[in-house]
Amino acid sequence: MRFLVHVTLMFVLGALALTACATSGSLEGTLWQMTAYRNIDGEMIESLPDVKTTAQFEDGSVGGNSGCNGYNGSYQIDGKKISFGPMMSTLMACPPPMMEQETGYMAALDMVDAFKVNGETLTMFDADGEVVMESVAVEPAALVGTHWSLTSYNNGKGGMQSLIIGTEITADFNEDGTMTGSAGCNDYSAPYEVSEDRISIGMVIRTEMACMDPEGVMEQETQHLASLQNAVIYTIRDDRLEIRDENGSGVAYYVVMP
């Protein structure tokens, strides 16, 4: 009888532990993708099905993809209260529906006062306890098979440079060991090798188009492709890819393309 009681008690405790795991989680260390947000009219709007709006919280810094642009900023937590500091963002332009959702997302962040994590669901509330935003946990991106969009690159003059407004530079790391994409004007291709967190990118070949608009696009293209030759280390933080040189200085930073 004592053995039966002991087994029954262990079973109950185990079930309670599983229930706790299923209904609790951590804001930090998870990639969250928005599923719905409240617009300026007070209506909950479902996220566009083919647009990823993400957030990654870690040590007081939040960043991700706001639908069209990459962004980052600061946050503070006090219990279940949360507040955000000013956000910095890239300046890409996307089709109107994407830009509308991006604007709505950034405006919703300004209204957030509290949050609740329930398993793989994150809900954010305003000061009145009304839902402002809902998100779900998603898997981090992989280097291979992901479409990457460049947010900044090393200009060869000692600093990271944001892209010229109206330009887009992409990267695809393919299973056959080639890195391909658009350099802003020309398409390019280069061999690459990875081992754990190390990466090397070989000689870049590109097409031979000449673009005049916007101003500086060809210089940007040349500087970016030259910077890739210094790639040594890569890190993926959920939907962000950072490539650095042997000293840890930035070479190229990307986000997952919407």
C-alpha positions as CSV (number, residue, x, y, z in Angstrom):
1,M,0.0,0.0,0.0
2,R,2.8,2.4,0.9
3,F,4.5,1.7,-2.4
4,L,1.2,2.4,-4.3
5,V,0.8,5.7,-2.5
6,H,4.4,6.7,-3.2
7,V,4.0,5.9,-6.9
8,T,0.7,7.7,-7.1
9,L,2.2,10.8,-5.4
10,M,5.2,10.7,-7.8
11,F,2.8,10.5,-10.8
12,V,0.8,13.5,-9.5
13,L,4.0,15.6,-8.9
14,G,5.3,14.7,-12.3
15,A,2.0,15.8,-14.0
16,L,2.1,19.1,-12.1
17,A,5.7,19.7,-13.2
18,L,4.7,19.0,-16.9
19,T,1.7,21.3,-16.5
20,A,4.0,24.1,-15.1
21,C,6.4,23.6,-18.0
22,A,3.6,23.8,-20.5
23,T,2.1,27.0,-19.1
24,S,5.3,29.0,-18.3
25,G,8.2,30.3,-20.3
26,S,10.8,33.0,-20.5
27,L,10.6,36.2,-22.4
28,E,14.4,36.2,-23.0
29,G,16.2,33.6,-25.1
30,T,13.3,33.0,-27.4
31,L,12.5,34.3,-30.9
32,W,9.0,35.7,-30.9
33,Q,7.0,36.3,-34.1
34,M,4.0,38.6,-34.0
35,T,0.6,37.0,-34.9
36,A,-1.7,40.0,-34.1
37,Y,-1.5,43.6,-33.0
38,R,-3.9,46.4,-32.1
39,N,-4.1,49.3,-34.6
40,I,-4.8,52.9,-33.9
41,D,-8.5,52.3,-34.1
42,G,-8.3,49.8,-31.2
43,E,-8.9,46.8,-33.4
44,M,-6.8,43.6,-33.2
45,I,-5.4,42.9,-36.7
46,E,-3.9,39.6,-37.7
47,S,-0.3,39.7,-39.1
48,L,0.2,39.3,-42.8
49,P,0.8,35.6,-43.4
50,D,3.9,36.0,-45.5
51,V,5.6,38.8,-43.4
52,K,7.7,38.0,-40.4
53,T,7.7,40.5,-37.6
54,T,10.0,39.3,-34.8
55,A,11.5,40.2,-31.5
56,Q,14.4,38.8,-29.5
57,F,14.9,39.9,-25.9
58,E,18.3,39.5,-24.3
59,D,20.1,41.4,-21.4
60,G,18.1,44.7,-21.9
61,S,18.5,44.7,-25.7
62,V,15.6,43.9,-28.1
63,G,15.9,43.5,-31.8
64,G,14.5,41.8,-34.8
65,N,12.7,42.4,-38.1
66,S,9.7,44.8,-38.0
67,G,8.3,43.4,-41.2
68,C,10.4,45.4,-43.7
69,N,13.3,46.7,-41.7
70,G,15.6,45.5,-39.0
71,Y,15.4,47.3,-35.7
72,N,17.0,47.3,-32.2
73,G,16.6,49.2,-29.0
74,S,16.4,48.7,-25.2
75,Y,13.9,47.5,-22.7
76,Q,13.4,47.3,-19.0
77,I,11.5,44.7,-16.9
78,D,10.1,45.2,-13.5
79,G,8.2,42.0,-12.5
80,K,5.6,41.7,-15.3
81,K,6.0,45.3,-16.3
82,I,8.0,46.2,-19.4
83,S,9.0,49.4,-21.1
84,F,10.9,50.1,-24.3
85,G,13.4,52.8,-25.1
86,P,13.8,54.5,-28.5
87,M,14.2,52.1,-31.4
88,M,16.7,52.4,-34.3
89,S,15.8,51.0,-37.6
90,T,17.1,50.5,-41.2
91,L,15.4,52.6,-43.8
92,M,14.2,50.2,-46.5
93,A,10.9,50.8,-48.3
94,C,8.6,47.9,-48.9
95,P,5.1,47.5,-50.4
96,P,2.3,49.4,-48.6
97,P,0.7,46.5,-46.7
98,M,4.1,45.6,-45.2
99,M,4.9,49.2,-44.3
100,E,1.4,49.6,-42.7
101,Q,2.0,46.5,-40.5
102,E,5.5,47.7,-39.6
103,T,4.1,51.1,-38.6
104,G,1.4,49.4,-36.5
105,Y,3.9,47.1,-34.8
106,M,6.2,50.0,-33.8
107,A,3.2,52.0,-32.6
108,A,2.0,49.0,-30.5
109,L,5.4,48.7,-28.8
110,D,4.9,52.3,-27.5
111,M,1.6,51.2,-25.9
112,V,3.0,48.2,-24.1
113,D,3.0,48.3,-20.3
114,A,3.0,44.6,-19.2
115,F,3.6,41.1,-20.6
116,K,2.7,37.5,-20.0
117,V,4.4,34.4,-21.3
118,N,2.3,31.2,-21.4
119,G,4.3,28.4,-22.9
120,E,5.0,29.4,-26.5
121,T,2.7,32.4,-26.5
122,L,3.7,36.0,-25.6
123,T,0.9,38.5,-24.9
124,M,1.5,42.2,-24.3
125,F,-0.9,44.6,-22.6
126,D,-1.3,48.3,-22.2
127,A,-1.7,50.2,-18.9
128,D,-5.4,49.3,-18.8
129,G,-4.8,45.6,-19.2
130,E,-6.0,45.5,-22.8
131,V,-4.2,43.3,-25.2
132,V,-1.8,45.2,-27.5
133,M,0.1,42.4,-29.2
134,E,0.2,38.6,-29.5
135,S,3.3,36.6,-30.5
136,V,4.4,32.9,-30.7
137,A,7.8,31.3,-30.3
138,V,9.4,30.2,-33.5
139,E,12.6,28.4,-34.4
140,P,15.8,30.3,-35.1
141,A,16.9,30.8,-38.7
142,A,19.6,28.5,-40.3
143,L,22.5,29.8,-42.3
144,V,21.8,27.5,-45.2
145,G,18.5,27.7,-47.0
146,T,17.5,31.1,-45.5
147,H,17.1,34.3,-47.6
148,W,19.2,37.0,-45.9
149,S,18.9,40.8,-46.3
150,L,21.9,43.0,-45.6
151,T,21.3,45.8,-43.0
152,S,24.9,47.1,-42.7
153,Y,28.4,46.3,-43.9
154,N,32.0,47.3,-43.3
155,N,32.9,50.2,-45.7
156,G,36.6,49.6,-45.4
157,K,37.1,52.9,-43.6
158,G,36.8,51.6,-40.1
159,G,33.1,51.5,-39.6
160,M,29.8,49.8,-40.3
161,Q,27.7,51.5,-43.0
162,S,23.9,51.3,-43.4
163,L,22.5,50.7,-46.8
164,I,21.6,53.6,-49.1
165,I,17.8,54.2,-49.0
166,G,16.1,52.4,-51.8
167,T,18.7,49.7,-52.3
168,E,18.7,46.0,-51.2
169,I,21.5,43.6,-50.9
170,T,20.8,39.9,-50.4
171,A,22.6,36.6,-49.6
172,D,21.8,33.0,-49.9
173,F,24.1,30.3,-48.5
174,N,23.4,27.3,-50.7
175,E,23.9,23.6,-49.9
176,D,26.4,23.3,-52.8
177,G,28.8,25.7,-51.0
178,T,28.1,28.8,-53.0
179,M,26.9,32.2,-51.7
180,T,24.7,34.0,-54.1
181,G,22.6,37.1,-54.2
182,S,22.1,40.7,-55.3
183,A,24.8,43.2,-54.5
184,G,22.5,46.1,-55.1
185,C,23.1,46.5,-58.8
186,N,24.8,43.2,-59.9
187,D,24.2,39.6,-59.0
188,Y,27.1,37.9,-57.4
189,S,28.4,34.5,-56.5
190,A,31.3,33.2,-54.3
191,P,32.3,29.9,-52.7
192,Y,32.1,29.6,-49.0
193,E,33.1,27.1,-46.3
194,V,31.8,26.8,-42.7
195,S,33.0,24.8,-39.7
196,E,31.2,25.4,-36.4
197,D,31.2,29.2,-36.0
198,R,34.0,29.8,-38.6
199,I,33.3,30.9,-42.1
200,S,35.4,31.8,-45.1
201,I,34.2,33.4,-48.3
202,G,36.2,33.0,-51.5
203,M,36.7,35.2,-54.6
204,V,33.5,37.0,-55.6
205,I,32.3,36.9,-59.2
206,R,29.6,39.4,-60.3
207,T,27.8,40.5,-63.4
208,E,28.9,43.7,-65.2
209,M,26.0,46.0,-65.0
210,A,26.5,49.7,-64.2
211,C,23.9,51.5,-62.1
212,M,23.7,55.2,-61.6
213,D,20.6,55.5,-59.4
214,P,20.6,55.9,-56.5
215,E,23.8,57.8,-56.1
216,G,26.6,55.8,-54.6
217,V,25.1,52.4,-55.3
218,M,28.2,51.1,-57.2
219,E,30.6,52.2,-54.4
220,Q,28.4,50.5,-51.9
221,E,28.4,47.3,-53.9
222,T,32.2,47.3,-54.3
223,Q,32.8,48.0,-50.6
224,H,30.4,45.3,-49.5
225,L,31.7,42.6,-51.7
226,A,35.3,43.5,-50.7
227,S,34.4,43.3,-47.0
228,L,33.2,39.6,-47.4
229,Q,36.9,38.6,-48.0
230,N,37.5,39.4,-44.3
231,A,34.8,37.0,-43.0
232,V,36.1,34.7,-40.3
233,I,33.3,34.2,-37.6
234,Y,29.6,34.1,-38.0
235,T,26.8,34.2,-35.4
236,I,23.1,33.7,-35.8
237,R,20.9,35.2,-33.2
238,D,17.5,33.9,-34.1
239,D,16.7,35.9,-37.3
240,R,19.9,38.0,-37.4
241,L,23.2,36.9,-39.0
242,E,26.4,38.7,-38.0
243,I,29.7,38.0,-39.9
244,R,32.9,39.3,-38.3
245,D,36.6,39.4,-39.0
246,E,39.4,37.7,-37.0
247,N,39.4,40.6,-34.5
248,G,35.7,40.5,-33.9
249,S,34.9,43.6,-35.9
250,G,31.8,43.6,-38.1
251,V,32.0,42.6,-41.7
252,A,28.3,42.2,-42.7
253,Y,25.0,42.1,-40.7
254,Y,21.8,40.5,-42.1
255,V,18.3,39.8,-41.1
256,V,15.9,37.2,-42.5
257,M,14.2,38.6,-45.6
258,P,10.4,39.0,-45.2
